[in-house]
Amino acid sequence: MSFISARKKIVSSAIASSLTLITTHAIADEQQPTQLPTIYTNATQEQGLKVDQSANSKFTVPLLDVPKSVSVISQQLIEDTNVTSLSDALRNVPGITLGAGEGGNPNGDRPFIRGYNSESSMYVDGVRNSSSQNREMFAIEQVEVIKGSASTIGGAGGTGGSINMISKLAKAGDFVEGSVQGGTDDYQRITLDGNKDFGNGIAARVAVMGHHNDKAGQSDGAEYKRFGIAPSITFGLDTPTRATLSYYYLKSDDTPDSGIPYNNPFSATDPNAGLNGNGKPIDVAQGNYYGWKDRDFQKQENQIGTIKLEHDLTDDLTLSNTAVYSKSNNDFLWTNPDDSKGNFYNKTTGQLNGNIWRRVNSRVANTDTFTDQLALAGKFNTGKLQHRFNLGAEYSDQKTDRTQYIIDGSNSTGSNHNQCNAADIASGWCTSVQNPSNPNWVGSISTTGADLYNIRSKSTAVYFLDSIELDPQWILDLGLRWDRFDTKQTMTYGARNSAVLGSTTTPPTAKAGDQIKLKNDKDFINYQAGITFKPVENGAIYASYATSSNPVGVDGGDGSEGITAAINNLKPEEVKTYEIGTKWDVLNDKLNLTAAIFRTEKDNTRATAEDGTTRNIGKTRVDGIEIGANGNITEKWAVSAGYTYLDSELVDGGFVNTAASGQPANYQPSPNNGKQVQNVAKNSATLWTTYQVLPKLNLGVGALAMDKVYGNAANTKWVPGYVRYDAMARFDVNKEVNLQLNVNNLSDKRYFNKAYSSHYATEAEGRSAVLSLNFKY
């Protein structure tokens, strides 16, 4: 409770100081509702579960007329489900799975949209925010998920889609709102959000948050603590010239949990492979924690400073410039339960040893990014054709310094993990699968002597998006974008002890101070084209085609898609999406219904060639169907529901070396060809529905269903499908105050929400309950 108590003072002081500053500069106290079509105004309009207009200015028409699937997690849905992190919010969108982190795949948000990694396709208010981090919801109005190839809109990446988070920014009107929450598993959370409109075109807002909780279903393991503040001020509300300055700060201090080891590290067809001959997680008690609790940690600090300027040249033309500087620090060392050497089940002897190795994974990454976006948006006519367009240029410069920890001390004997011997077990480096120990850490941790990576990625882009109304029933959507993406990496060898790290990546001839320099400079063009037919005003039928490009090093140095010696000369992976769909606003425009059928093909995928080199020769394909419903069925009954079917296939996985150890290489076509793509659920569905049973009582229930997900391309590591149920009850004490109870995972279902490719699967949280006192004045 001390964590929250300390932050109560910080939160109260921050709100009081900010509002005092606001008051001293107030000239008038009148509310002036803004009518400007900026992305901030669109994002903060009063909405239910149905959202009609994207907050992204690159969508120049209402979502009903956009020839693309766009799922919006509205502010109402965020409040109903009481989600606090982006990963939790995304569970409301079918067709998204979450990928697990390790070391090379850093621990942070790693969503897969329609089967493709979107870790580097994350945006805040339309500006790329690709560094690895665990994102919070305290300063977010809504989340927009664009599905299908989206490089024309966002640039590099966007393979299966992209995610855009809309910030809480200063706006017209006065209000103070917040929440005090407590729950099971030592859950404590305080949020405050205050906005002041001075009535002279100036408004200011500040949101603050303090949070703590233990992992539900785990009695002594993962723990999460964080604090955030997000102030903003806007000048020129309801005038032709506007300026918004904002700052975002989030600091977290977590004890992470990687999860449960797989039952089988070998082929599923091997009769000696595992206890039950399958690759799902080992059957152990729910909540088993394999980490080293007094050693493992993840500390993150993220800051974003933004200046946005807008000027209405005419009633139909607006010029804007957005400059963003961000800093991201990701510092972690955590334990993965690893049985890659057969310590749990010895393949050679056929004996059940029942132990696993505690594998160390770590990263220290500091990323600085500057981005500037210049855009001209508006409308014009060419004869009978009506154009709504967005013409823009973007520039980004991202620098990342990255290293890792070296473990050196009396427990370093655990580096030899081929067998879990008595010394390894006694020191804690190996532990029982069924009853993991939690010994005291007596070693040392240091980055001294570790390899150092310096990565710099620059991108420049020009784009033009145009929605052309041919007549009231036909809309043609066109887009073209050129990108130049340059990335350079310098790796400096440290005096690392590879035996301690269990690493074989350092060449025997390398010495401390030696450097390897890699670079990849590529430019690429992407485009989109769609046609929308509106048989009636409230309905649309569309067909579209869009492309995206995934260049080497798209993560800018802090993700899972970095530059390596094997791929530094390769061209971008090329992706294309075909989609046919329909959208309808029914029940007096209160409910939106959507349906789509699509195919996404990824060509030039990086894969091993016949000579052992990596080339652009692979191919994957995902065919799918998606349906959705969002809005109100009646005045009292609201619903947000969706279903996605994804038929994924690794069409060409390149070649693998089938030669025995010590024999000449013999590369043959990959045996994984034709198998399901990893991190893809064939069927997934979401449901959230609420009903106003009494004037002051609203009840809600939800369900999340997902099929089996494979962690690796060979389809030998997997997590089973599941169904999870949630519930909510909200009682209005009066117009300003309500009490809300959320119970998540009602049946205490034991399931896994992330499948890593080799060592482990991440166990989801068990049943939890949170009671909130919410207020708004």
N, C-alpha and C positions, 0 to 999 in steps of 0.2 A: 504493500500500500504506500510505501515511502516514495516509490517512483511517481505514482499519480499525485501524491500530496505535494511533492516538489514542483510538479508541472502545473498543479492548480494555481500556485502562486505565479508561475511564469505566464500561464494562460490569462489569469485575471489581470496581471500587470500589463500584458501586451494589449489586451482589449481596452483597458482603461486608458493607457497611454495613447493608443491610436485614436480612440473616440474623443479624448480630450483635445488632441491636436486638431482633429476635425472641427470640433466645436469652436475653438478659438479663431478659426479662419472662416467660419460660416458667415455668409452675407444675408442669406435668406433661407427660410425653412420650408419653402413650397416644394411640392412634388411636381416634377416635369417629366411625364412619361416619354421616353425616347421613341422616335419613329424611324430611326436610321437603320438601314438594313445591314448592319455590321454583324460579323459572326458572333460577337458577344451578346448583342441584343437577341438574336435568334436563339442562342443557347439558353437564355435565362427567361424566356417566356413561360408563363404558367402552362404546364403540360401534364397529362396523365401518362398512361402506359403507351399511348399512341403519339408519335412524333411526326409532324408533317414536313418540317423543313430542316435540312441539315445545317449545322452550325459552321460547316466548312464552306467558305466562299467559292471554292472550286466547283461546287455543285450549284449551278446557276438556275436550276428549276426545282420545284418541290420534289420530294422523294417519290411521290406517286408517278412522276414523269421521267425519273432517272432509269435508263435501261441497264440496270445493274442491281444486284442484291446488296442492300445496305441494312444492317441490323443496328438498332439504336437502343442502348440501355439507358432508359430515361431516368431523370431525377426521382420520379415517383417509384420506379422499380428499385432504385438504389436504397431509398428510404424504407420501402416495404420489407425488403429482404435483409436490410441492415448489413450490407456487405461493406467491409472496410479496406479491402485490397483489390487491385485490378484483377488478380487471378481468381478471386472469389466472384467478382462481378461478371467475369467472362463465362462462368458456369451457366449463366442465363441465356447463352447463345449456342444453339446446337451446331455441330460441325466444327467445334473448336476442342482440341485436346491440349494438354499441357505437357511439355517436355521437361525432363529432369536435368539438373546440372551436375557438374563434377569439378574438374579443374580446367580442362580444355573447353568444356561447356560450363561456363561459370554459373554459379547458383544465382538465379534471378528469374524474372518473367520470361518465359519461353513458350509462347502460344503457337500452336500449329493450326492454321486456318485451311479448311478443306484439304488437309493432309500435307501442307507445306509450311516450313519454318518461317514464322513472322517475327522472330526476335529482333531483327534489325529494321522492322517496318512499323515502329511505334512512333506516334506523333503527339505533341501537346499543342493544341490550337493550330494545327496544320504544319508545325515545325518538327522536323525529325528529332527524336529523342531515343537514340539507339543503344546507349550504353547499358550494360547489364545491371539491373536494379530490381528491387521489389517495390512496386509502386502503390501508393496510398490513394484513398478516395476522399479524404477530408476536404480537399480543395477542388473537387471535380463536380461539375454540373451534370454531365452525361458522357457516355462513351459511344462512339460510332465505329462500327466494324464494317469495312468495305470488303466484300467477298469477290474473289476472282482476281485475275491479273490487274495490277493497279499502278504500274510504273508511270503511266501518263499523268496520273494525279500526283504521285508522291516521289517519283524518281527511282533510284536504284533499289532493288528488292521488290517487295509487293508481289511475291510469287503467287501465294494463295490468297492474298489480300493484305489489308493493313488495319491498324487500330489508331483512332484519333481520340484523345481525351480533351474535353472542353473544360477550361478552367472557370472557377468562380471569380468573376471580376466585378469591379465597381459598376453600378448601374443606377438608374433612376429609382427614387423611393427610399424610405427609411425603414430599417428593420434590424432587430437583434434576435437571433435564434441560436439554439444550441441543444446539447443533449448530455445528460449524465447517465452513464451506463455501468451496470455491474452484473456479473453472472458467474456461472460455474467455471472451474479451472482458473480461478483467480483472475477473472476477466474484469478489467477496469478501463473505462474510456471516458474522456471529456472532450467535447467539441464546442466551439463558439464561433459564430459568424455574424459580424456586424457590418451594416452598410449605412452610410450617411449621404444624403443628397442635399447639397447646400442651396439648390434652387438658382444658382447663377452659372449653370453649366459644369459645375465641379461636383464629383461624387467620389467617395473613398470607401474602401471595404477591407476588412481583414478577417481571415479565417485561421483558427488555431486548433491544435489537437494534441492530446497526450493519451498514450495507449499502453496497456500491458495485458498479456494473457499467457497462460501455459497452453500446451497443445492438448486439446480435448481427447480423452481416451488414453493418455500417457501420463502415468502417475509421477514419474520423475525423469524428465527428459527435456524436450524442446521448450523454449521460452522466448517470447517476443516483446520487445519494448521499443517505442518510438515516440518522437515528438516532431511536430511540424507547425509552420506558420506561413501564411500566404497573404501579404498585404498588396493592395493595388489602389491606384487613383486615376481617375479619368477627367480630362479637361475638354470642354466644348461639347458637352451633351446637347443634342438637338440643335447643333450648329453645323455649318459646312466644313469646319475644320476641327478635328478631334485628335486627342492624344491620350494614350493609355500607358501607364508605367506600372509594372507588376514585378513581384519578387516571390519566389517559392523556395522554401527550405524544408528539408526532411532529414532527420537523423534517426537511425535505428541501431539497436544493440541487441542482437539475437543469439540464442543458443540453437543452432539448426539441427535438424534431424533428416538424415538421408533416407532411412526406411529399412526395408527388410530384404535380406539376400535372396536371390533366386535359388530354387531347389536344385537346378541342374546347369552346370557350366558347360556341358558338352552337348553333342548332337542328340536330338530327341529320339532318333532311330537307334542309338547305341543301347544295347541291352544292359550295359553297365553304367549307363549315364547318370542315373540318380535314384533316389529312394522310390519315386513313383514314375520315373521315366518321363517327366514333363518339366517344363521350364517356368512354371509360375512360381511366385514367392513361396518360400518354405512355410509350412503350416506351424506357426508359433503363436504364442499368446498375443492378443491385440495390445499394441502400445509398447512392445519390446523396443528398448533403446540401446543401440550399439555404439553410440558415440562416447567420447571421452569428455564427460560433462564439465570438468574443471579446466579443460584445455580448449575445447572446440568453441568457436565464435564466428559471428559474421557481423561486421560493423560497416554501415553504409552512411554516406552523407551526400545529399544531392541538392544542388542549388540551380535555380533558373532565374535570370534577370531579363526582362522583356521591355522594349519600347516599341509601341505601335503608333504610327501616324497615319491619319486618313484625311483626305480633302476631296470634297465633291466639286469636280470641275464644272459639271452641269447637273441637272436633275437626273440625268441618265448615265453619267460617268463618274467613277470614284477612283482616285489614285491612292494607293496605300503602300507603306513600307514598314516591315516588321524586322527588327534587329533583336537577336537573342544571343545571350552568352550563358553557357551552362558549365557547371563543374560537377563531376561525379566521382566519388571515391568508393571503391568496393574492396573490402579487406576481410578475408575469411580464411579460416582453417577448420576443416571439418572431416568427419570420419565416414567412410563408406564401408559397409559390411561386404567383404569381397571373398568369394569362393572360387575365383578363377583358376586356382591351382589344385582344386579338389580336396580341400581340407575338411569340408563337411562330409563328402562321400568320396573316398579314395578310389579313383578309377583303376589304378594298377592292382591294388590288393583286394578290392571289392569290400573293404571294411567301412563301417560307418563310424567316423571319428567324431562328428558332431561339433566341430569347431569352425570358426571363420576368422579370417585375418582382418584387422582394423586398418584399412587403407587410408592414408593421409592424402587429402587434396586441399590445395590452398591457392590463393591469388591475392596480390596487392596491386590494384589498378587505379590509376588517377587519370581522368579524362577531362580535357578542356575543349569546348566546342564553341565556335562562333558561326552564326548563321544569319544571313540577310535575305529577305524576300521582298521584291518590288513587284507590284501588281496593278494593272489597270482593268477594272471590271465595270460592266454596265450593259447597256443594250443599244441597238441601232437597227435600222431597217434598210434593206436593199430591195427596193420595189415592194412586192407583196410579202417578202420574206422577213420575219422578225428574228433578230439575233440576240441572244443573251450570252455574253462571253466573259472570259477571264484570260488576260494576256499577262505573262509574268516572266521574271528572271530570278534565279536563286543561286546563292553562293554559300558554301559551307567549308569550314576548316576545322578539322578535329585532330587533336593530339592526345595520344595515350602513352603513358609510361607504365610498364607492367613487369612484375617479378613474382616470386613465390617464396614460401618459407622453407628453411632447412631445419630439420629436427635433429638435434644433437644432444645426447645425454645418456643416462644410464639405461633408458628404455630403447635405445637405438638398435638393440638386437632383433627387434621385430622386422627389420628390413629384409631378412631372409624368410620369405613367406611360402616357399615351396612346401614346407611342412610346418605345422603348428606344433613345435616341440614343447617340452615342459617349461623351458626357460621363457619361451614366447608367451605362454599362458600365464606364468608367474608374473611377468613384467607387465602384462595387460595388452600386449600387441595382438594376441589372439585371445578369443573368448568363446564361451559356449553359445551355440545358436539358441538353445532353449532358455537358458538362464544367463544372459550376458552380465558380466561383472561391471563395476564402475570404480576402478582403482584411482588412487590419487596420482596426478601427473607430477613427475619429479625431473622431467627433462627440461631442455631449453629450446626456445624458438627464436630464430633470427633470419633476416633476409641477407645477411652478410655472406658473400660468396655465391649467391644464387645468380642465375642468368638474368640479364636485364633486356627487356624489349622496349624499343622506342618506335611507335607507329604514328605516322601522320597521313591523314586522308583528306584530300581536297576534292570538292565537287562543284561543278558549274553547270547550270541548266537554263534552258529557255523553253517555254511551253505556250500553247494556245489551245484553249478549250472553248467550244462554241455549240450552243444548243439552238437549232434553227427551226422555228415554227413554220412549216411549209403551208399549212392551213390549220384551222382549229382542231383537226383530227390527226394530223401527222407531224411528228417532231423528229428531226434528224440530229443526232448527237455525234460530234466529231472532236477528236483531240489528237494533238501531236506534241511530242516532247523530245528534245535533244539533251543528253547528259554527257558530261566529261567527268570521269571518275579516276583519280590518281591516288594510289596508295603506296607508301614506302615503309619498309620495316628494317630496322637495324637491331640485330641480336648480338649482345656482347656476352661472351662466356665469362662466368664467374668461377671462382675456385671451388665449385660445388663438388660434393662427395656423392657420386651417383649411387653408391651402395646404400647410403642413408635414405635417399629418395626412392630407391628402387627403380631408377631411370636408366634407360639405354639410349637416350636421345643425344647424349654428348659424345662426339667422336673421340676415340682414344688419343688421337694426336692433338686435340684441342687443348689450349692452355688459357689461363685466365687473361682476359683482355682481348683475345681474338674476337673478330667481328664477322658476321655474315650479313650482307645487305641484299634485300630483295625489293622488287618494285613491280607494280602492274599499272600501266596507264592505258585506259581504254575509253573510247566514246561509243555511244549507242543511241539508237532512235527507237522510241516506242509510240504506239498510236492506239486509238480506240475508235470504234464506229458503232453506232446503234441507231435503230429506228423504232419509234414508239407510235403505236396506233391507239387512238382514244375513241372507241365506239360511242362512249358517253363521257360526260365531264368527270365522273367519279371513278372511271375505270381505264386501265391501260394494258396493252399487250405489246411486248417488245422482243426484239432480237438484237444481240450485240456480239461484238468481237473485240478483244483487248489483248495487249501484250505486256510483258514485263521482262526485265533483265536483271540477272543476279551476278554482279561482277565479283571477282576475287577481292577479298578483304572488305566486303560490304558492311561488316560490323564495326569498322573503324578501329579495330584493335581490342575491343572489350566485348567479345561474344564468342560464338561457336563457329563462325564462318570467316576466320582470319586467313592471312596470307602465309603460305609455307613454300619451301623450296620446290615441292612437287607440283605446285599449281601456279607459281608466280607468273608464268608466261601464258596462261590460258585465257581465252576470251570469255565473256560473260555467258552464263547459262541462259537459255532463251525459253520463255514460257508464253503460252497463249491460252486464252479461255474463250470458249464458245458458250453462249447462254441464250436460252429462250424462256421468257417468263411472263407473268401477268400480275397486276396489282389492282386491288379494288377497295375503295372506301364505301362501306355499307352501313346500314342502320343510321341514316342521316349523318354520314361521315364520322361516326363515333368509333367504328371498328375498321381496321385495315387488314385485308387478307392478301397474302402473297403466295406465289408458287413459281418454281423455276426448275428447269432441267439444264444441266451444264456438263461441259467437259474441259478439263485443264490438262494440257500436255507440257511437260518440261523436257526440252531437248538440250543437247550440248551439256548434259549432266556430267560432272567430273567422275571418271571411273578409270580403273586400271586397264591398260591396253595389253595386247598380246606380248609386247616386249617388256612389260613390267612398269612402264612409265604411266603417268596419269594424263589422260587426254579428255577432250570434250566428246565422248562417244556414248554416254549413257542416256537412258530415257525412262521417264515415269509417266503414268497417266492416271487421272482420277475422273471417273464419271459419277454424276450425282443428281439427286433430286432433293428439293427443299421446299417445305411449306411452312407458313407462319400466320399467326393471328395476334394482333395487338390492339387494345382499346377497350371499349365498353360494349357489352352485349345489351345491358340495360343500364339505367341510371345508377343502380346500386351494384351491378355485377361487372367487374373488370377482369381482363384476362391477358396474359402474355404467354404464348405457346409456340413451339416450333418443333419440326422434325427434319432430320437430314439423313439421307442414305448416300454413302460414299463407297463406290466400287473402285478400289485402288489396285494398281499393278505396277510392279517393277518390270518394265518391258525389256530393258537391256541394262544389266548390272555390270557390264564389262567382262573382265576375265580374272580368274584366280589361279594361283600356282598350285598345281596338284602333285608336284614332285615331293618325294620323301626328303627328309632333312639330309643335307649333304649331297643330294643329287642335283643334276642340271635342271634348271627351271623348265617347267612344262605347263604353259598357260592354256587353260581351257575356259569356254564360256561359263559364266557364273551360274552355279546351281540355284541361285536365288531368283533367276529369271522367272517371271510369272507369279511370284509370290506377292502377298499383300504388303503395301508400303508401311513401314514402321510409323508409329505415332498417329495412326488413323483408326478411328472406330467406324465400322461399317454402318451401324445404326446408332443414332443418338437423338434424344428428345428432351425437351424442357417444357415445364408447365409452371406458371405462377398465376393464381387466381384469387381475387378478394371479393367479399360480399359484405355490404353494409346491412347487417342483420337488424340493427337498431340505430336510431339517429346518432347515438354516441359510440356505437360498437361496430368495429370492422374486423372481420375474420379473414385470414388468408391461408392457403395451403399451396404447397409446391412439390414438384417431383423432378428428379434428374435421372435419366436413364442413359446408359452407355454400354456398347458392346465391348467384347474383348479387344485389347490394344496390344500390338506387338512392339517390343522394345528394340528389336534388331531386324536387319534385312533378311536373315535366315529364318525368321519366324519361329525361333526356338526359345526366346525369352518373351513372356507375355504376362499381362494381368487380366483376370477374368472380368466379365461384364458385371454391372450392378444397377440397382435402382435405389435412389436415396429420396427420402421424404422430409419436408420442412413444414413448419406451421408458424402463424403469426396471429396475434390478437392485439388490437389497438383500441383503447378507450379514451374518448375525449373528456377530460375533466371540465374544460371550458373551451372557449374559442382559441385561447393562447397556449394551453397546456394539454398534453396527452401522455398516457402511459402505454408503452408498447412492449410486448413479450414476444421474442423470437426463439423458437426451439428448432435447431438444425439437426439433421440426421435422426429423426424421431425414433427409428427402430434400432439405433446404434449399430447400423450396418458396417461391417468391417470390409472396406474396399480400398483400392489403390488408384490414385489419380495421376500418377506419373510412372512411366516405364522406362528405365534407363537401358542403354543398349547392352550392357555387360554385367555389372555387379549387382544391382539392386533395383527395387521398385519402391516408390514413395507411398507410404500408408497415409490415407486421408484422415481427417479428424473424426473422432467419435461423436456421440451425442453431446450437445451443449445447449445451454439456455442463457439468454441475455435479457434483462429487464432494463428498459430505457425510460427516463423521464425527459420528454422532449418539450421544448417551448419555443414560441415565436411571437414577438411583439413588433 
